[in-house]
């Protein structure tokens, strides 16, 4: 999951070297936390949150195959 999110987000930001993606696992819930530069956060979220929503949808659908629940958080 982390690799999938990293692939998608790195293609959106200007400074991929400052991108930090961490995961926390609690039972069957996986939490993916994205930290980036302030200038890049807007690109990850997108207008009215459409890009962030699309990232969450893709990750959730791929997590369903594994039988897990995924939360994507952008800081």
Secondary structure, DSSP 4 states (H G I P E B T S, - for coil): -HHHHHHHHHTT-S-GGG-EEEEEEETTEEEEEEE--HHHHHHHH-GGGHHHHHHHHHHHHHHHHHT-EEEEEE-
